[in-house]
Amino acid sequence: MTLSIGALEASRWAGLVFATGPNEGVGVRLAFTDPGGRRRDRDDWYWMVSLVGPHAPDGSYARMEFDLSAEASPESEPRSSTLIVEWSRGSDAVALRATARSPGRLELIGDAPWRWDPRWAEVEEGDSAAMADAADAVPLDGWRAVSGGVEIVTAFAPATRRRMASDATLDVPARPGEVARFLDVAENTTGRLVMVAAWGGAGAAARAARLVERADAWIDAARRQWGRRRPRAADHPDLLKSIADNLMWTVLLQPETARLYAPAGRRWIFPRPGVAAGSAGRQPGASTAPASDDWTVFGWDSFFNALQLAAVSGELAWAALQAGVRSRYPNGCVPNWRSRHGGTPDRSQPPIGSYAALRLQRTHPDPDTLAAVYPDLVAWCQWWVADKDGRPRREGLTPGLLAWGSDTALVPGPGLVPAWEEGADGHQRAAWESGQDDLPLWDEADWDPDRQVFAMSAVDLCSYRALDLECLSRIARILRDDTAADRFATGYLRLVEVMNRVLWCEDAGLYLDELPSGLSARVAASNFLPLIAGVPTRRRARRMVETLCDPARFWGDWVLPTIARDDPAFADQQYWRGSIWPPMNYLILQGLRRYGFDHLAHDLAWKGARMFLADRRRTGMCRENFDSRTGAGCGHRFQSWAPLFALGALEELEDFRPGFWP
């Protein structure tokens, strides 16, 4: 039996899901009510995380820490760890322990995630075979459920008791269809709540009842064992730790398939289309937002997440990559984002899937999975240049080059997109396709309503396209599809030739976007992307590096800003208007390595890692982007691709070098 267990629902950072199959399973979650009556549940925990702790890929040990005094809002600044949640999975049981050091009521709730059925029911005296199973063990006080033909039985430690009479402000009954246990924690005391769940056939209840008595010893031993066996990186333990912990806590479940995936972060699950705020479909604990969809996959985030997970688990890395390519539409478009009930069929995102797949094949060879994703990657590659009204879909100003765009006819109708996408024009949707949503370079580009693309040839998209063609050629060779390999290689050489002829500017020492008036004068970090695709000659690559190292433009203590330091928009430090972003740093780092600029690559990698790790130690967070004047973290507080900074430095160590380029 395959049973997926973990904090696999986005709002369940303080809890577990037991998934017995597609759309089947049960869950448990924690809630807390302080003496003033303020209750914390579901999404509230996101704002209260004080430390993202270890999480073994096999579930043998996981730990998360929260500040119970923190506000459940974006203004919160969690500092202390007054709630520690730990769990450990064995072959046929899992133990969960919650330790609270703040007065209030700690609540353990048994329910069903994603509107699943059935739910837990309390075991009562003389109830079913469960009591018979436990007859020779300690008396069973717990819950049981049957899901997908699998019986799951819980037992509670003596310290966990049923709800008792108390102040009415703390008397929070379970919602219909849920069961609960409550633990009151007094001032200056520590409360401990322990549960064991066992599954399988006959004997599950007896195992749960026996194991709950040893749960503390089990969890403590699991913590010590993971501390001894977790992978390490020589004299830099924080590098691998920051990747492993943050990425493992990001892995979620797609409930209708029971497959695992890695979203952009636990707050990046978009609202379910057509469900308004205040409706009956709203998740409990989300009082002002529409109900979240069941999952949300972002295009290039998935592929960066796969590269990071490769440092932890090859199996999970391939799963993340597969989730990315499986999000594609029948016409080949791997969208900007897609959820179970929504998505962006009008636009894609930077095509780095083949690069990630080739990297995974080098580090965790899996020819069968590579062969399975290859047709999707090929279809995506063809989508960019497929015929649209007699011209390639994303053709730029010069034939052979490309521009970002949006297929207007495919934009979902009103009510089928998130509120912030309602009424967005083609120019904005094309900017979203680029992944650099508000990059000042797009301010220079007019929208061509007839062709539905920016009126430009974009250096970044042309570079991604060249990289995609080159990697697909290599993948095709591995899979012995020599005809396709030759076709991709020819396409790559043709694109490189046009980029060198049209987009290179000797005076700027860079490839520049082509506009109707000529080459753009504005430059961004993404203007260095031709390096990773092998576009420039050695001489031109050296010119690019001279520009990169100019402290008046890009270099400095905090690197790399998304746009040049002398750009008028640099002071904005808003999103892609000056901030430092992990994916752009990582891709440019690979380009420097490709051309043998090892000293500069080393400097860039460690500047990024030190910035990221310092902010993580200071705040406990894993930020979306960073201020390029101070190095302070900005944006979402737990973003999946942030540890790319650590991955870049990890690859500087001999045992972790990617060894990708010849």
N, C-alpha and C positions, 0 to 999 in steps of 0.2 A: 504494500500500500504506500502511495506517495502522499505524504502529509506535509504541506508547507506551513511553517510556524514562524512567526516573527511580528514585528510592528509594521505589518504589511499594508495597512490602510493609512492614508496620508494624515488623517486627524488622530491617529492612535499611536502617537509617540510614547505615551504612557499606557501601554497595554499590549495585547497580543491578538493575533488572528490565527485560528486553526482552520486551514483550508483543506478540505477533504477531496476537492475536485472542482471543476468549473461550476461557479454559482452555488457552491455548497460549503458550509462550514459554520463555525460559531466564533465568538470573540469574547475577550474580557478587556476592560479598561478601568483606569483609575479616575476618580474625581476627588476634589478636596473643597471643603467649606470651612472658612475661617470663623473665628468667634463673632465677627461682625456680620456674618451671613453671606459673604461673597463666595460664590461657588466657581470653581475652576474645573473645566471639563473639555474634552476633545481638542478643538483648535486652540483653546486658551494655553495649552501646554507649550506651544511653539514659542510664545513670548516669554516663557518662564525658564527656558533651558539655561542652566549655568555652565554645564560641561557636557559635550558630546563624548561619551566614554567609549571604551573598547567594545568591539562587536566581532566575534569570531565568525568567519564565513560559514562554518558548520553549525552555528547556533549554540556551541558548547558553553559560551559565556557572553553576556551582553550587559552593559551598564549605562544608565542615563541619569543625569543629576539635574534637579530643578530648584529654583528659589521660590518657596511658597509665599514669600512676601512681595514678589514682583507683581507689577500690574500686568494684566493680560491685554497689552496694547503695544503698538510700535514704539512707544516712548519708554518702555521698560528697559532697565539695565540690570539684569540678574547678576548677582555677585556671590551669594552664599549658596551652599548645597544643603538645603533643609529637607529635600525629598530625594532619596536615592532608590532607583528602581533597577533591580537586577533580575536576570533570568538565565536559566541554563537548560539546554535540551539534551536528553538522552535518547536512546534508541526507541523507547516506548513510553516516555513520560517527560514532562517539563516542569521545572520548579520556578516559581516567581516569588520575589521578596520585595516589599516596599517598606522602606525605613523612613519615618517622618520625625523631624525634630522641630516642629512648630505646632502650637496649639490649634486644634480644630478637629474636624471629622474627616477621616480618610475613608473613601468609599471604593470598594471593588465591585464592579458591575459586570454581570454576565449578559451578553446580548448577541445580536447577529449583525455583522457589518454588511454594508451595501444592500440593505433591505432583504437579506437572506432569511430563509426559514430552514429548520426550526430554531428555536432558542432554548437556552438552558431552562431546566426545571429543578426545583430543590428536591434533593433526596429526602424522603420522609420515612419514618419508622415503618418497617415492613414493606418498603417499596421495591418491587421487582427483584431481579437477580442481583442487582448491585449490592443489596444488603447481604444476600447470601454469600456473595463473593468475599465480603469483608467480615464474615462471621468469625473467622479465626484470627482476625487482626483487630486493631483498635476500632471502636465504633466509628462509622463513617458519617461525617458532617460535611455535606458538600452539594454539588450540582451534577447533573448528568444531561447529556444530549445525544441524540443519534442523528448523524448527518452522513449522507452518501453511504449508508450501510455501516458506518463506523460509530461505535459507541465511545464517547469521551466522558470520563468521569473525573470530577475534582474532589479534593479533600482539603480542609483548612486546618492550620495549626491551632493549638489551643488558644494562642494569643488573639486569634481572630474570632470575634463573637458576632452573634446576630445583633441587629439594631436594637438598642435599648432606649428606654424613655429618657429624654433629655430636653434641653431648651428647645422650644418650638422652632426657633430660627435655624436650628441645625437638623431638624427632623425632615430629611429629604427622602421621600419614598421613591422606590424604583418606578420607572415608567412602565406602562402596560407592556407585557411581553418580556420584561427584564427581571433578573433577580439580583440581589445585592447583599453585600456584607459591609458593616460599618465598624470603624475602629476610632474611638475617641482618644485624642492625644491631649493630655493636660499640659499646662505651663511647666517649662523646665523638665520635661520628660521626653522619652523617645518611644514612639509607637512602632511596632513591627507587625506587618501583615504578610502572611505566608500562605501560598496555595500551591498544590501539586495537581497537575492534570495528567491522567494516563489514558491510553487508547488501545484499541485492538479488540480482541474477542474476550472470552471468559477470563476473569481474573483482573480486569482493568481496575475495578473498584478496590480490590484488595491491595493491588500495587500502590494505588494512590494513597490509601490509608496508611500503609506501611511507610512509604517514602516521605510523607509529610513530616513525620517525626525526625527525619534525618535531612530535611531540606536545607537547613542552615549549613550543616557540614558539607552537603553536596555543592551548594553555591560557592562557599568559601574555597573548597578544593578546586572547583572549576576556574575561579578567578586566578588562583595560584598557577594552575596548569597552563592557562592561556598566557599568563605573564611569562612563563618559561619558554613556551613553544611558538609564540607569535613571531612572524618574520621580522628581522632587524636589518638595518642598513649601517653596518660598521659603526663608526663614531657619530652617526647622525640619526639617532632613533626617532626623532620627531618627524622626519620626512615621511617615512613609511607609515608611521602611526597616524599622522594627520590625514593621509590618503585613505588608509584602511578604515579608520573610525568614521569619518564623514561619509564616505561612499557606501559603506555597509548600512548605515542608518538611513540612507536615501533609497535603498532598494524597496520597491513596493510590488503589489500584485495586481495583475489585470484579472478581475474576478471572473469574467465570462470564459476565460481560457485557462485560468490558474497558472499563467506564465508570469515570471518575474521580469521586471524592467526597472530602469533608473530614470526618473523624471528630472526636471531641472531643479527640483527641490520640493520639499513637502508642502510648501505654500503655492506651488505652481500647478495645482490641479484646478482647471478652469471651471466656472459655473456650468451647470447642465443647461443646455439650450431649452428655452421655453418654460423654465421654472423660475418664477419671480420671487423676489424677497417677500418673506412673510407667508409663503404658501405652505401647504401641508407637506410638501416634499422637502422642506428645509431640514438639514441635519440638526439634531439637538446640539445646543451649545453654540450654534452660528446664528445669532439673533438678528443680524442685519444683512447678511449676504445670502444670495440664492444658493440652493443646494449645489454642492460640488458634483462634477461628473465623476464617473468611476475611475478614470485615469486620464492623464494627459501626457503625450509623448512629444517632445520637441526634437526637430531634425538634427541639427548639429550638436546639441547638448548630448543626445544619446550616444553619438560617436566619440565625443570627448570622454563621456562617462565610461565607455567601454575601454578606452585606453588607460584610464585610471584604475578601473577594476582589475585590469590585467596584472597589476602589482599585487593583487589580493587573491583573485580567483579567476582562472581561465574560464571556468564554466559560467560564472556570472558575467564576465566580460563579453563572451559570445552572446549570452542572453540579452544584454543591453543593446548590443549591435543589431541582433535580430529584431528586437522591438522597434528599433529605428527604421529598418528597411520594410518591416511588415506594415508600417503605417502608410505606405504608399497607396495612391489611388490607382485605379485600373489603367489610366493613361500614362503611368510611370512616375508621376509627381510624388516625391517624398516631401510632405508638406512642412511648412513653417511649424505648425503644431497640429496634432490630431488627438481627439479624445474619443471615448466610446460613442458619443452622440453628436460630436461636432468636429470642426476642423477647418482647414484653409485650402480647399482644392484649387484656389486661384493662384497660389504662390508656393514656392519651395523655400529652401535655405541653402547655405553654402554646401556644395557637394563634396564632403570629406569622408563619406562612408567607405569608399574603396581604399582610401589611405588607412583608415582605422582597421579595415578587414585584413589588409596586407600586413600591418603591424601585428595584429593578433595572430596571424598565421605564422609569423616569425617567432613570436614569444610563446604561444600556446597552440601548436599545430593541430588543426582539426579539419582535414580535407573535406569531410562530409558536410560540415556546417558551412565551410567556405563555398562548396558547390551549391548548397541550398540558397545562400544569399546572392550568389553571382548573378542569376537572372534578374533579380530585383535591382541590383546595382547597374546592370546594363540598361534596363528599362529606364532608370532614372537618368543615366547619362544621355540616352537618346531623347528624353523628354525635353531637355534644354534646347535642342536644335530641331525638334520635330516641326513639320510644316504647319504654319498658321497663316492662313490667308495668303499663301504663295511665298512666304518667307520663313526662315527659321524663327521659332517662337521667341527667343531672347537675343536676336541678332542686334549688334550695336550699330554705330554709325558706319564703320568700315566692315564690309562683309568678312566673316571669319571671326570677328570679335563679338563680345557679348555685353548685354546690359540687363540690369535688374528690372523686373516688371511684375505685372499682375494681370491675370486673365479675367477681365471684368465680368464676362458672362457667367463665370463660375463662382462668383462671390455669393455665399449663402445669403438668403433673404433676411428681412427684419425678424428679430427674435431668435435667430439661429447662430448669432455670434455674440461674444461678450459685449458688455455695454460700451467699453472703450473702443470697440471696432465698428460700432454702429455709425454709419455715415462717413467712414474714412474714405478719402479719395484715393485714386490710383497711385498718386505719388507717394502717399504714406504707406500703402500696402507694398509697393516696390521697395521702400526703405526697410520695411519689416522683413522682406525676403532676404535682404542683404545680411541680416543678423546684426547690423550696426544701425539701430533703429533711427537715431537722430544725428548721425554723423554729418558734420558741416559740409562735407563734400557733396552731399545730396542737395544742399541748398543751391548749388551751382547748376544742377541739372533740371531742365524743364521736363514736364510730363508730355509724352507723345500719346494723345488719346486714340489715335488711329491704330498705332502699332502696340499700344499698351505697355510701353517700356520707357525708362528714362531716355532722354535724347542725349546719349553718351555711349562711350565704350569704357567699361569699368575695369580698371586694373585688377581689383580684387577678384571679381568674378572670372575674368580671363585666366588669372593665376589658379584659382580653384579648378577651373575646367581643365587646364593643362595638367595639373596634379592628378585629377580624376582619370584622364586618358592614360597617363603614364602608369598609374597603379593598376587600372583595369588591364592594361597590356601585360603587366607582370602576373596578375592573378590568372589571366587566360593562359599564360605559359604554364603556370603551376597545374592548371586543370587540363592541360594539353589541348586547348582550343587555339591552335596556332593561327588559323585563319583570322579569328577575331583579334588575337594578339597583334598581328601585323596591321590590321585595320586601325586599332587604337593607337599603335605606335606611329602610324602615318599621320593620323589626325593630330597627335601630339606635336610632331615636328612641324606640321603646317601651321598650327596655332602659334607655336614659339616663333616661327619666322615672321608672322604678321605682327605679333606683339613687339618684336625687336625693330621692325621697320616703322611701325606707326606710333607706338606709345613711349619709346625711349626719348628722354630729354637729357642731352649731355650737360647742359648748363646747370640743371637741377640735380644731376647725378641720380636720377630716379626714373621709373616708369610712371607716367602721368595719365590721368583720365582724359579721354578724347571728348571734347565738346564741339558743337557746330562752329564755334569761333576759334577753335584750335585746342592745344593742350591746356588743361587747367593749371592754375598757379597754386592751388591749395593741395596740401599733402597731408596724409594720415599715416599711422603706423602700418595700415594695410597696403600702402604703396611699396612695402618691403616684401610682400608675399611672393613676388616672382622668384625670390631666392629658394623657397621650399619647392617650387615647381621646376627648378633647374633652367629657368628661362635666360638669365643673363650670361654673357661670356665672363671669363675670369676677370678681365679688365673692368667690365661694367659692374661686376659684383663688388670689386674693390671701391669703385666710385660710390656705390650705394652705401657701403660701410662707412666711408668718409662722411656722408650725410647723416647716417645713423649716429655716429659718434660726436656730432656737433652738439655741445651742451646748450647752445642757443636754440636748438631745434628739437632734438629728441633725447639726447643723453642726459644724465644727471644722477642724483642719489636715488630717485624714484623713477623707474622706467618700466615699460615704455608708455608714454601718453598716447592716447588714440589719435591726437592731432598734434601738429608741431607747436612747440612752446611759443613761437612768435605768431601764431594764428590768432586773430581777434576773438575767436570763440574759446580759446584755451581757458580763460578765466572762469567760464561757466562751470567747469568741473561737474557737469551734469550728464550722467549716463555716458554716451559715446562722444561727448563734447569735452574732451580733455582727460577723462579718467583713465586709469590703467585697468585693462581687462585681461583675465587669465588666458582665454583662448588665443588672442592675438599675440601675447607674449610667447606662448608655447609654440605657435606655428612659425614665428620669426626665428625663435631659438633653433628650430629644426633646420631652417634655411641657412643659418650661420654655420651649423654643423655640416651641412651638405657641402658647403664650399670651403670647409677647412679653416674657418675663422674660430679656432678652438678657444683661444684666450678670451676673445670677446663673448663667445657663447658661454663660457664658464662664468664670466662676470655678470652677464644678463641673468643666467639661471640662479645664481646665488643672491643677487640683489632682489629678485622676485621672491625667492624662498624666505629670505630673512624678513622681508616686509610682511609676507603672509603669516609666518609663524609668530612674529612679534605681536601682530594684531590678534591672532588666535589666543596667544597666552594672556594678553591683556583683557580680552572681552569674552573668550570662550566661543566666539562665533567663527563662521566660515563665510566671509563676505563675498558679495557679487562682484564688486569692483573696488578700486582704491584711488584715493586722491593723489594725483601725481605731483603735488606740492608738499604733502606731509606724510604720505604713506598710510594714512588712516583708512580703515575699511569703510565702505559705503554700500548703499543698495540693500538688497535682501540679505538677511543675516545668516541664512544657511543655504548657500547656493552650491549645487552639485559640482560645478566645474572649477571652483576656487582652488582645490588642491593641485590643479595643473601647475601652479607655481612650485609646489613641493616635488611633483613628478619631474619637472624640468631639472631640478637640482639633483634628484635621485639618479637621474640618467647620467649625471657627471661622474658618478661612482662606477668603478670598473665592473662590478658585478651586475650592474643594472643598465649598462649602455645598450641602447636599442639596436645598434648595428644594422641600421636600415639601409643607408645609402652606400653604394659601392665606392 
